[in-house]
Amino acid sequence: MKRALSFVLIISMLSILLAACGSDSSGKDGSEGASASEQESKKAVLVLPEKIGVNPFFVQMDEGFKKAGEEFGIEVKTIESTDPAAFEQNLHAAVAENYDLIMTATFQAEDALTKVATENPGKSFAIVDTVIDLPNVRSVGFKEYEGAYLLGAAAGLATKTDIVGMIAAQDIPLIKKYTEGFREGLASVNPDAKFLINYAGGFNDVAKAKELAIVQADQGADFIAGASAVGDLGVFEAAKEKGFYTSGQDTDRTVEDPEHIVLSQLKSTDSIAYEELKAFANGSFEFGYVSYGLKEDGVGLTFVTRDSESPLSPFIGQEVVDKVKAIRDQIVSGEIVVTDPLQSN
């Protein structure tokens, strides 16, 4: 009887030990699960140098950022700023709150981000639409010349007078990505077309841009592209008064006046924010410079690469759109290589 009882006790103890071993194994799996959960709980913040609602460029960037956060399990937050001082304070706050990635955009952010990133070499930063050469910053640019090529091609195919123009902000290297891309696209489809170009002298001179657009219209231009930032508002006003056709930049400006603003050269900041956060989530995020073009959906043209809420203008027409779509496909495939004016000299 005692032997039988001892045998039962031994069996019971073995069972307990086996259960304990099973528990240890489960504990390891649970630790691995916690590690995965910890990885998924990365935090990223979008710190903008101004209020979102003021600039559609930031509106769509915020949308792409939040979409990526939801899809890839990253905790995201957007912080808006009222002025440069507040922007720098918000960057410092993001560092203090220990965000894993701090993202911002445009030349407005350069000085403050350079300072904060230099002071915090162990933190990861990203900036869109400009370049900061620091080892802990990823700078994301655009191949604006590819979008401008499509715009120039559309203008060259649509013009009835064979005279088209552009009102650009300044004669500086950055703006050449617009002017020279447009010129190259225009010449590719309509080598006989005349290209008029004038510079407003800045990014905010609405009156000067309007004045120059009227001069070009009087010279026979039936399509005049705006590439002068806020100055484009002057080009749009002139289009209404003189009856020519025009285009906007960055976001879909056709919705403001579909009768005259018939195209918009796009910068897809939503795609950029989404792809950068996706890279951060899957471990392929790298510091340094990267540029997004048509292939990466970084730039584009309304009706060609993205739909619009506006109706397609008869001045452009579906036949022109189809031809420009074919050109887009040739650029994406590499059959057409658009010249980067900043690298061609």
Short mmCIF file of the C-alpha atoms (twelve columns), coordinates in Angstrom:
data_MODEL
# 
_entry.id   MODEL 
# 
loop_
_atom_site.group_PDB 
_atom_site.id 
_atom_site.type_symbol 
_atom_site.label_atom_id 
_atom_site.label_alt_id 
_atom_site.label_comp_id 
_atom_site.label_asym_id 
_atom_site.label_seq_id 
_atom_site.Cartn_x 
_atom_site.Cartn_y 
_atom_site.Cartn_z 
_atom_site.pdbx_PDB_model_num 
ATOM 1   C CA . MET A 1   0.000   0.000  0.000   1 
ATOM 2   C CA . LYS A 2   2.813   2.380  0.908   1 
ATOM 3   C CA . ARG A 3   4.614   1.471  -2.343  1 
ATOM 4   C CA . ALA A 4   1.460   2.206  -4.306  1 
ATOM 5   C CA . LEU A 5   1.050   5.562  -2.539  1 
ATOM 6   C CA . SER A 6   4.681   6.450  -3.222  1 
ATOM 7   C CA . PHE A 7   4.206   5.617  -6.896  1 
ATOM 8   C CA . VAL A 8   1.155   7.881  -7.085  1 
ATOM 9   C CA . LEU A 9   3.110   10.720 -5.422  1 
ATOM 10  C CA . ILE A 10  5.988   10.318 -7.893  1 
ATOM 11  C CA . ILE A 11  3.583   10.405 -10.839 1 
ATOM 12  C CA . SER A 12  1.908   13.516 -9.411  1 
ATOM 13  C CA . MET A 13  5.232   15.290 -8.956  1 
ATOM 14  C CA . LEU A 14  6.277   14.442 -12.513 1 
ATOM 15  C CA . SER A 15  2.984   15.857 -13.763 1 
ATOM 16  C CA . ILE A 16  3.584   19.079 -11.850 1 
ATOM 17  C CA . LEU A 17  7.103   19.354 -13.221 1 
ATOM 18  C CA . LEU A 18  5.904   18.778 -16.769 1 
ATOM 19  C CA . ALA A 19  3.190   21.386 -16.293 1 
ATOM 20  C CA . ALA A 20  5.807   23.810 -14.963 1 
ATOM 21  C CA . CYS A 21  7.981   23.174 -18.004 1 
ATOM 22  C CA . GLY A 22  4.983   23.843 -20.217 1 
ATOM 23  C CA . SER A 23  4.334   27.033 -18.314 1 
ATOM 24  C CA . ASP A 24  7.937   28.170 -18.846 1 
ATOM 25  C CA . SER A 25  7.620   27.537 -22.582 1 
ATOM 26  C CA . SER A 26  4.411   29.516 -22.724 1 
ATOM 27  C CA . GLY A 27  6.126   32.294 -20.820 1 
ATOM 28  C CA . LYS A 28  8.825   32.509 -23.482 1 
ATOM 29  C CA . ASP A 29  6.228   32.651 -26.241 1 
ATOM 30  C CA . GLY A 30  4.439   35.321 -24.296 1 
ATOM 31  C CA . SER A 31  7.673   37.291 -24.013 1 
ATOM 32  C CA . GLU A 32  8.166   37.030 -27.745 1 
ATOM 33  C CA . GLY A 33  4.599   38.251 -28.208 1 
ATOM 34  C CA . ALA A 34  5.283   41.153 -25.887 1 
ATOM 35  C CA . SER A 35  8.364   41.971 -27.923 1 
ATOM 36  C CA . ALA A 36  6.296   42.035 -31.127 1 
ATOM 37  C CA . SER A 37  3.689   44.142 -29.392 1 
ATOM 38  C CA . GLU A 38  6.416   46.490 -28.230 1 
ATOM 39  C CA . GLN A 39  7.669   46.739 -31.817 1 
ATOM 40  C CA . GLU A 40  4.156   47.542 -33.062 1 
ATOM 41  C CA . SER A 41  3.740   50.286 -30.481 1 
ATOM 42  C CA . LYS A 42  6.263   52.612 -32.114 1 
ATOM 43  C CA . LYS A 43  5.291   56.268 -31.968 1 
ATOM 44  C CA . ALA A 44  5.584   58.806 -34.779 1 
ATOM 45  C CA . VAL A 45  4.652   62.462 -34.819 1 
ATOM 46  C CA . LEU A 46  4.061   64.910 -37.664 1 
ATOM 47  C CA . VAL A 47  5.096   68.391 -36.554 1 
ATOM 48  C CA . LEU A 48  3.932   71.008 -39.053 1 
ATOM 49  C CA . PRO A 49  5.315   74.557 -39.325 1 
ATOM 50  C CA . GLU A 50  1.825   76.020 -39.723 1 
ATOM 51  C CA . LYS A 51  -1.864  75.219 -39.221 1 
ATOM 52  C CA . ILE A 52  -3.116  72.330 -41.337 1 
ATOM 53  C CA . GLY A 53  -6.222  74.005 -42.709 1 
ATOM 54  C CA . VAL A 54  -4.306  76.890 -44.246 1 
ATOM 55  C CA . ASN A 55  -2.385  74.774 -46.750 1 
ATOM 56  C CA . PRO A 56  -3.756  71.778 -48.729 1 
ATOM 57  C CA . PHE A 57  -0.157  70.551 -49.036 1 
ATOM 58  C CA . PHE A 58  -0.247  69.774 -45.300 1 
ATOM 59  C CA . VAL A 59  -3.852  68.543 -45.305 1 
ATOM 60  C CA . GLN A 60  -3.099  65.619 -47.591 1 
ATOM 61  C CA . MET A 61  0.222   64.938 -45.843 1 
ATOM 62  C CA . ASP A 62  -1.636  64.583 -42.562 1 
ATOM 63  C CA . GLU A 63  -4.132  62.218 -44.207 1 
ATOM 64  C CA . GLY A 64  -1.394  59.923 -45.549 1 
ATOM 65  C CA . PHE A 65  0.441   59.978 -42.219 1 
ATOM 66  C CA . LYS A 66  -2.658  58.923 -40.276 1 
ATOM 67  C CA . LYS A 67  -3.596  56.274 -42.833 1 
ATOM 68  C CA . ALA A 68  -0.155  54.654 -42.519 1 
ATOM 69  C CA . GLY A 69  -0.308  54.796 -38.736 1 
ATOM 70  C CA . GLU A 70  -3.607  52.938 -38.725 1 
ATOM 71  C CA . GLU A 71  -2.513  50.320 -41.269 1 
ATOM 72  C CA . PHE A 72  0.898   49.566 -39.752 1 
ATOM 73  C CA . GLY A 73  0.066   49.752 -36.062 1 
ATOM 74  C CA . ILE A 74  2.046   52.895 -35.273 1 
ATOM 75  C CA . GLU A 75  0.786   55.381 -32.719 1 
ATOM 76  C CA . VAL A 76  0.647   58.701 -34.583 1 
ATOM 77  C CA . LYS A 77  0.006   62.301 -33.656 1 
ATOM 78  C CA . THR A 78  -0.041  65.565 -35.615 1 
ATOM 79  C CA . ILE A 79  1.044   68.853 -34.037 1 
ATOM 80  C CA . GLU A 80  0.256   72.154 -35.757 1 
ATOM 81  C CA . SER A 81  2.264   75.343 -35.187 1 
ATOM 82  C CA . THR A 82  1.201   78.971 -35.180 1 
ATOM 83  C CA . ASP A 83  4.606   80.558 -35.873 1 
ATOM 84  C CA . PRO A 84  8.327   79.670 -36.164 1 
ATOM 85  C CA . ALA A 85  8.908   79.978 -32.402 1 
ATOM 86  C CA . ALA A 86  6.026   77.630 -31.652 1 
ATOM 87  C CA . PHE A 87  7.272   75.215 -34.302 1 
ATOM 88  C CA . GLU A 88  10.684  74.876 -32.663 1 
ATOM 89  C CA . GLN A 89  9.022   74.432 -29.256 1 
ATOM 90  C CA . ASN A 90  6.836   71.682 -30.738 1 
ATOM 91  C CA . LEU A 91  9.908   69.887 -32.088 1 
ATOM 92  C CA . HIS A 92  11.525  70.018 -28.642 1 
ATOM 93  C CA . ALA A 93  8.292   68.705 -27.124 1 
ATOM 94  C CA . ALA A 94  8.242   65.799 -29.588 1 
ATOM 95  C CA . VAL A 95  11.786  64.882 -28.535 1 
ATOM 96  C CA . ALA A 96  10.846  65.137 -24.858 1 
ATOM 97  C CA . GLU A 97  7.829   62.878 -25.411 1 
ATOM 98  C CA . ASN A 98  10.226  60.297 -26.889 1 
ATOM 99  C CA . TYR A 99  8.649   59.805 -30.307 1 
ATOM 100 C CA . ASP A 100 10.510  57.239 -32.380 1 
ATOM 101 C CA . LEU A 101 10.159  59.267 -35.579 1 
ATOM 102 C CA . ILE A 102 9.617   63.013 -35.921 1 
ATOM 103 C CA . MET A 103 8.477   64.141 -39.372 1 
ATOM 104 C CA . THR A 104 7.976   67.622 -40.807 1 
ATOM 105 C CA . ALA A 105 8.018   69.404 -44.192 1 
ATOM 106 C CA . THR A 106 9.072   72.359 -46.389 1 
ATOM 107 C CA . PHE A 107 11.833  74.949 -46.245 1 
ATOM 108 C CA . GLN A 108 9.964   76.669 -43.393 1 
ATOM 109 C CA . ALA A 109 11.123  73.851 -41.129 1 
ATOM 110 C CA . GLU A 110 14.787  73.806 -42.129 1 
ATOM 111 C CA . ASP A 111 16.374  76.059 -39.500 1 
ATOM 112 C CA . ALA A 112 14.473  74.722 -36.496 1 
ATOM 113 C CA . LEU A 113 14.829  71.073 -37.492 1 
ATOM 114 C CA . THR A 114 18.550  71.485 -38.192 1 
ATOM 115 C CA . LYS A 115 19.004  72.867 -34.688 1 
ATOM 116 C CA . VAL A 116 16.871  70.245 -32.922 1 
ATOM 117 C CA . ALA A 117 18.260  67.295 -34.919 1 
ATOM 118 C CA . THR A 118 21.828  68.440 -34.236 1 
ATOM 119 C CA . GLU A 119 21.104  68.679 -30.512 1 
ATOM 120 C CA . ASN A 120 19.519  65.195 -30.509 1 
ATOM 121 C CA . PRO A 121 21.730  62.923 -32.639 1 
ATOM 122 C CA . GLY A 122 20.091  59.800 -31.231 1 
ATOM 123 C CA . LYS A 123 16.598  60.709 -32.483 1 
ATOM 124 C CA . SER A 124 15.208  59.955 -35.940 1 
ATOM 125 C CA . PHE A 125 13.835  62.765 -38.108 1 
ATOM 126 C CA . ALA A 126 12.359  63.104 -41.595 1 
ATOM 127 C CA . ILE A 127 11.630  66.204 -43.660 1 
ATOM 128 C CA . VAL A 128 9.643   66.438 -46.895 1 
ATOM 129 C CA . ASP A 129 10.165  68.829 -49.814 1 
ATOM 130 C CA . THR A 130 13.611  70.075 -48.796 1 
ATOM 131 C CA . VAL A 131 17.033  68.735 -47.811 1 
ATOM 132 C CA . ILE A 132 18.840  68.721 -44.474 1 
ATOM 133 C CA . ASP A 133 22.235  67.043 -44.602 1 
ATOM 134 C CA . LEU A 134 22.482  65.440 -41.170 1 
ATOM 135 C CA . PRO A 135 23.172  61.779 -40.284 1 
ATOM 136 C CA . ASN A 136 19.883  61.393 -38.346 1 
ATOM 137 C CA . VAL A 137 17.599  63.064 -40.913 1 
ATOM 138 C CA . ARG A 138 15.875  61.493 -43.914 1 
ATOM 139 C CA . SER A 139 15.190  64.141 -46.568 1 
ATOM 140 C CA . VAL A 140 12.468  63.426 -49.117 1 
ATOM 141 C CA . GLY A 141 12.340  65.437 -52.333 1 
ATOM 142 C CA . PHE A 142 10.238  65.443 -55.478 1 
ATOM 143 C CA . LYS A 143 11.070  65.059 -59.154 1 
ATOM 144 C CA . GLU A 144 8.982   68.096 -60.021 1 
ATOM 145 C CA . TYR A 145 10.484  68.136 -63.508 1 
ATOM 146 C CA . GLU A 146 8.638   64.892 -64.334 1 
ATOM 147 C CA . GLY A 147 5.274   66.391 -63.383 1 
ATOM 148 C CA . ALA A 148 6.186   69.600 -65.234 1 
ATOM 149 C CA . TYR A 149 7.045   67.531 -68.323 1 
ATOM 150 C CA . LEU A 150 3.514   66.117 -68.338 1 
ATOM 151 C CA . LEU A 151 2.053   69.601 -67.875 1 
ATOM 152 C CA . GLY A 152 4.127   70.986 -70.749 1 
ATOM 153 C CA . ALA A 153 3.101   68.090 -72.965 1 
ATOM 154 C CA . ALA A 154 -0.580  68.647 -72.159 1 
ATOM 155 C CA . ALA A 155 -0.252  72.362 -72.916 1 
ATOM 156 C CA . GLY A 156 1.553   71.657 -76.182 1 
ATOM 157 C CA . LEU A 157 -1.134  69.241 -77.317 1 
ATOM 158 C CA . ALA A 158 -4.050  71.464 -76.237 1 
ATOM 159 C CA . THR A 159 -2.934  74.927 -77.384 1 
ATOM 160 C CA . LYS A 160 -4.762  76.426 -80.351 1 
ATOM 161 C CA . THR A 161 -2.404  79.388 -80.802 1 
ATOM 162 C CA . ASP A 162 0.875   77.496 -80.394 1 
ATOM 163 C CA . ILE A 163 1.814   80.052 -77.747 1 
ATOM 164 C CA . VAL A 164 1.923   78.979 -74.109 1 
ATOM 165 C CA . GLY A 165 3.432   80.612 -71.063 1 
ATOM 166 C CA . MET A 166 4.415   80.262 -67.445 1 
ATOM 167 C CA . ILE A 167 4.586   82.727 -64.570 1 
ATOM 168 C CA . ALA A 168 7.288   81.423 -62.245 1 
ATOM 169 C CA . ALA A 169 8.361   82.700 -58.852 1 
ATOM 170 C CA . GLN A 170 12.080  83.338 -59.336 1 
ATOM 171 C CA . ASP A 171 14.883  82.411 -61.715 1 
ATOM 172 C CA . ILE A 172 16.588  80.099 -59.223 1 
ATOM 173 C CA . PRO A 173 17.714  76.451 -59.442 1 
ATOM 174 C CA . LEU A 174 14.692  75.069 -57.566 1 
ATOM 175 C CA . ILE A 175 12.238  76.717 -59.978 1 
ATOM 176 C CA . LYS A 176 14.124  75.341 -62.981 1 
ATOM 177 C CA . LYS A 177 12.667  71.948 -62.070 1 
ATOM 178 C CA . TYR A 178 9.332   73.467 -63.116 1 
ATOM 179 C CA . THR A 179 10.310  75.713 -66.002 1 
ATOM 180 C CA . GLU A 180 12.743  73.360 -67.743 1 
ATOM 181 C CA . GLY A 181 10.596  70.278 -67.228 1 
ATOM 182 C CA . PHE A 182 7.659   72.148 -68.767 1 
ATOM 183 C CA . ARG A 183 9.803   73.387 -71.659 1 
ATOM 184 C CA . GLU A 184 11.063  69.871 -72.392 1 
ATOM 185 C CA . GLY A 185 7.574   68.345 -72.304 1 
ATOM 186 C CA . LEU A 186 6.190   71.091 -74.542 1 
ATOM 187 C CA . ALA A 187 8.941   70.655 -77.127 1 
ATOM 188 C CA . SER A 188 8.505   66.878 -77.162 1 
ATOM 189 C CA . VAL A 189 4.970   67.095 -78.553 1 
ATOM 190 C CA . ASN A 190 4.897   70.520 -80.209 1 
ATOM 191 C CA . PRO A 191 8.371   71.715 -81.211 1 
ATOM 192 C CA . ASP A 192 6.901   74.703 -83.065 1 
ATOM 193 C CA . ALA A 193 5.140   76.088 -79.982 1 
ATOM 194 C CA . LYS A 194 6.454   79.317 -78.487 1 
ATOM 195 C CA . PHE A 195 7.156   79.290 -74.750 1 
ATOM 196 C CA . LEU A 196 6.827   82.578 -72.863 1 
ATOM 197 C CA . ILE A 197 8.269   82.760 -69.364 1 
ATOM 198 C CA . ASN A 198 8.285   85.580 -66.822 1 
ATOM 199 C CA . TYR A 199 9.320   85.720 -63.172 1 
ATOM 200 C CA . ALA A 200 7.257   87.401 -60.463 1 
ATOM 201 C CA . GLY A 201 10.362  87.998 -58.354 1 
ATOM 202 C CA . GLY A 202 9.043   86.136 -55.315 1 
ATOM 203 C CA . PHE A 203 6.548   83.597 -54.033 1 
ATOM 204 C CA . ASN A 204 3.857   85.944 -52.746 1 
ATOM 205 C CA . ASP A 205 3.443   88.772 -55.289 1 
ATOM 206 C CA . VAL A 206 -0.118  88.271 -56.534 1 
ATOM 207 C CA . ALA A 207 -0.289  91.652 -58.289 1 
ATOM 208 C CA . LYS A 208 2.972   91.157 -60.203 1 
ATOM 209 C CA . ALA A 209 2.012   87.624 -61.273 1 
ATOM 210 C CA . LYS A 210 -1.325  88.895 -62.551 1 
ATOM 211 C CA . GLU A 211 0.319   91.738 -64.461 1 
ATOM 212 C CA . LEU A 212 2.773   89.382 -66.169 1 
ATOM 213 C CA . ALA A 213 0.043   86.883 -67.048 1 
ATOM 214 C CA . ILE A 214 -1.959  89.626 -68.751 1 
ATOM 215 C CA . VAL A 215 1.122   90.585 -70.788 1 
ATOM 216 C CA . GLN A 216 1.524   86.970 -71.930 1 
ATOM 217 C CA . ALA A 217 -2.162  86.719 -72.801 1 
ATOM 218 C CA . ASP A 218 -1.852  89.867 -74.918 1 
ATOM 219 C CA . GLN A 219 1.007   88.133 -76.756 1 
ATOM 220 C CA . GLY A 220 -1.357  85.339 -77.763 1 
ATOM 221 C CA . ALA A 221 -0.840  82.706 -75.065 1 
ATOM 222 C CA . ASP A 222 -3.987  80.640 -74.601 1 
ATOM 223 C CA . PHE A 223 -2.487  78.568 -71.762 1 
ATOM 224 C CA . ILE A 224 -0.392  80.105 -68.979 1 
ATOM 225 C CA . ALA A 225 0.848   77.878 -66.153 1 
ATOM 226 C CA . GLY A 226 1.188   79.214 -62.646 1 
ATOM 227 C CA . ALA A 227 4.394   78.355 -60.803 1 
ATOM 228 C CA . SER A 228 4.678   81.253 -58.380 1 
ATOM 229 C CA . ALA A 229 3.173   79.814 -55.172 1 
ATOM 230 C CA . VAL A 230 0.779   82.393 -53.692 1 
ATOM 231 C CA . GLY A 231 1.356   84.495 -56.818 1 
ATOM 232 C CA . ASP A 232 -0.655  81.916 -58.757 1 
ATOM 233 C CA . LEU A 233 -3.759  83.601 -57.383 1 
ATOM 234 C CA . GLY A 234 -2.891  86.547 -59.620 1 
ATOM 235 C CA . VAL A 235 -2.558  84.255 -62.637 1 
ATOM 236 C CA . PHE A 236 -5.980  82.798 -61.844 1 
ATOM 237 C CA . GLU A 237 -7.497  86.286 -61.642 1 
ATOM 238 C CA . ALA A 238 -5.975  87.207 -64.986 1 
ATOM 239 C CA . ALA A 239 -7.344  84.012 -66.550 1 
ATOM 240 C CA . LYS A 240 -10.870 85.014 -65.573 1 
ATOM 241 C CA . GLU A 241 -10.438 88.521 -66.935 1 
ATOM 242 C CA . LYS A 242 -8.663  87.634 -70.189 1 
ATOM 243 C CA . GLY A 243 -10.261 84.258 -70.892 1 
ATOM 244 C CA . PHE A 244 -7.128  82.099 -71.145 1 
ATOM 245 C CA . TYR A 245 -6.555  78.715 -69.489 1 
ATOM 246 C CA . THR A 246 -4.198  78.061 -66.609 1 
ATOM 247 C CA . SER A 247 -2.953  75.482 -64.119 1 
ATOM 248 C CA . GLY A 248 -2.076  75.301 -60.427 1 
ATOM 249 C CA . GLN A 249 0.556   73.552 -58.337 1 
ATOM 250 C CA . ASP A 250 0.903   70.937 -55.600 1 
ATOM 251 C CA . THR A 251 -2.795  70.159 -55.031 1 
ATOM 252 C CA . ASP A 252 -5.861  70.075 -57.268 1 
ATOM 253 C CA . ARG A 253 -6.554  73.757 -57.903 1 
ATOM 254 C CA . THR A 254 -9.068  73.043 -60.686 1 
ATOM 255 C CA . VAL A 255 -11.846 72.870 -58.097 1 
ATOM 256 C CA . GLU A 256 -11.460 76.623 -57.517 1 
ATOM 257 C CA . ASP A 257 -12.385 77.579 -61.099 1 
ATOM 258 C CA . PRO A 258 -12.814 74.598 -63.448 1 
ATOM 259 C CA . GLU A 259 -13.631 76.880 -66.372 1 
ATOM 260 C CA . HIS A 260 -10.165 78.455 -66.383 1 
ATOM 261 C CA . ILE A 261 -7.926  76.348 -64.083 1 
ATOM 262 C CA . VAL A 262 -7.941  73.233 -66.230 1 
ATOM 263 C CA . LEU A 263 -4.951  71.294 -64.839 1 
ATOM 264 C CA . SER A 264 -2.817  71.056 -61.708 1 
ATOM 265 C CA . GLN A 265 0.703   69.737 -61.327 1 
ATOM 266 C CA . LEU A 266 0.612   67.593 -58.204 1 
ATOM 267 C CA . LYS A 267 2.877   66.774 -55.308 1 
ATOM 268 C CA . SER A 268 1.478   63.699 -53.574 1 
ATOM 269 C CA . THR A 269 2.419   64.470 -49.998 1 
ATOM 270 C CA . ASP A 270 -0.111  61.886 -48.821 1 
ATOM 271 C CA . SER A 271 1.772   59.138 -50.686 1 
ATOM 272 C CA . ILE A 272 5.104   60.412 -49.359 1 
ATOM 273 C CA . ALA A 273 3.981   60.442 -45.723 1 
ATOM 274 C CA . TYR A 274 2.381   57.016 -46.126 1 
ATOM 275 C CA . GLU A 275 5.431   55.403 -47.765 1 
ATOM 276 C CA . GLU A 276 7.901   56.903 -45.310 1 
ATOM 277 C CA . LEU A 277 5.932   55.708 -42.304 1 
ATOM 278 C CA . LYS A 278 5.514   52.311 -43.957 1 
ATOM 279 C CA . ALA A 279 9.290   52.095 -44.371 1 
ATOM 280 C CA . PHE A 280 9.734   53.080 -40.740 1 
ATOM 281 C CA . ALA A 281 7.306   50.342 -39.685 1 
ATOM 282 C CA . ASN A 282 8.927   47.551 -41.693 1 
ATOM 283 C CA . GLY A 283 12.525  48.490 -40.936 1 
ATOM 284 C CA . SER A 284 13.569  49.780 -44.373 1 
ATOM 285 C CA . PHE A 285 13.696  53.454 -43.302 1 
ATOM 286 C CA . GLU A 286 17.130  54.956 -44.027 1 
ATOM 287 C CA . PHE A 287 18.692  58.362 -43.437 1 
ATOM 288 C CA . GLY A 288 19.938  60.441 -46.344 1 
ATOM 289 C CA . TYR A 289 18.176  61.795 -49.429 1 
ATOM 290 C CA . VAL A 290 15.510  60.156 -51.583 1 
ATOM 291 C CA . SER A 291 13.450  61.635 -54.418 1 
ATOM 292 C CA . TYR A 292 9.947   60.617 -55.491 1 
ATOM 293 C CA . GLY A 293 8.792   60.914 -59.101 1 
ATOM 294 C CA . LEU A 294 6.005   59.556 -61.288 1 
ATOM 295 C CA . LYS A 295 7.003   55.944 -60.649 1 
ATOM 296 C CA . GLU A 296 6.619   56.405 -56.884 1 
ATOM 297 C CA . ASP A 297 3.436   58.513 -57.212 1 
ATOM 298 C CA . GLY A 298 5.306   61.460 -55.747 1 
ATOM 299 C CA . VAL A 299 4.360   63.855 -58.545 1 
ATOM 300 C CA . GLY A 300 1.616   63.899 -61.113 1 
ATOM 301 C CA . LEU A 301 -1.015  65.758 -63.096 1 
ATOM 302 C CA . THR A 302 -4.762  65.984 -62.610 1 
ATOM 303 C CA . PHE A 303 -6.818  63.753 -64.936 1 
ATOM 304 C CA . VAL A 304 -3.615  61.903 -65.906 1 
ATOM 305 C CA . THR A 305 -2.261  60.401 -62.680 1 
ATOM 306 C CA . ARG A 306 -5.182  61.250 -60.395 1 
ATOM 307 C CA . ASP A 307 -8.873  61.899 -60.860 1 
ATOM 308 C CA . SER A 308 -10.414 65.270 -60.077 1 
ATOM 309 C CA . GLU A 309 -13.741 66.401 -58.696 1 
ATOM 310 C CA . SER A 310 -13.826 68.919 -61.544 1 
ATOM 311 C CA . PRO A 311 -15.100 68.090 -65.034 1 
ATOM 312 C CA . LEU A 312 -12.434 67.766 -67.714 1 
ATOM 313 C CA . SER A 313 -12.180 71.006 -69.683 1 
ATOM 314 C CA . PRO A 314 -12.973 70.767 -73.412 1 
ATOM 315 C CA . PHE A 315 -9.775  72.772 -73.983 1 
ATOM 316 C CA . ILE A 316 -7.803  69.768 -72.739 1 
ATOM 317 C CA . GLY A 317 -10.146 66.968 -73.811 1 
ATOM 318 C CA . GLN A 318 -9.918  63.218 -73.366 1 
ATOM 319 C CA . GLU A 319 -7.715  62.705 -76.422 1 
ATOM 320 C CA . VAL A 320 -4.999  64.893 -74.901 1 
ATOM 321 C CA . VAL A 321 -5.369  63.152 -71.536 1 
ATOM 322 C CA . ASP A 322 -4.938  59.744 -73.165 1 
ATOM 323 C CA . LYS A 323 -1.808  60.873 -75.004 1 
ATOM 324 C CA . VAL A 324 -0.295  62.316 -71.830 1 
ATOM 325 C CA . LYS A 325 -1.123  59.113 -69.946 1 
ATOM 326 C CA . ALA A 326 0.914   57.220 -72.551 1 
ATOM 327 C CA . ILE A 327 3.797   59.648 -71.977 1 
ATOM 328 C CA . ARG A 328 3.464   59.074 -68.223 1 
ATOM 329 C CA . ASP A 329 3.779   55.318 -68.792 1 
ATOM 330 C CA . GLN A 330 6.897   55.830 -70.919 1 
ATOM 331 C CA . ILE A 331 8.525   57.894 -68.163 1 
ATOM 332 C CA . VAL A 332 7.675   55.295 -65.524 1 
ATOM 333 C CA . SER A 333 9.079   52.476 -67.685 1 
ATOM 334 C CA . GLY A 334 12.258  54.430 -68.401 1 
ATOM 335 C CA . GLU A 335 11.595  54.736 -72.119 1 
ATOM 336 C CA . ILE A 336 11.520  58.516 -71.663 1 
ATOM 337 C CA . VAL A 337 14.077  60.021 -69.286 1 
ATOM 338 C CA . VAL A 338 13.219  63.565 -68.250 1 
ATOM 339 C CA . THR A 339 16.224  65.801 -67.716 1 
ATOM 340 C CA . ASP A 340 16.877  66.824 -64.112 1 
ATOM 341 C CA . PRO A 341 17.891  70.482 -64.608 1 
ATOM 342 C CA . LEU A 342 19.806  70.497 -61.327 1 
ATOM 343 C CA . GLN A 343 22.019  67.643 -62.533 1 
ATOM 344 C CA . SER A 344 22.388  68.584 -66.200 1 
ATOM 345 C CA . ASN A 345 24.927  71.355 -65.783 1 
# 
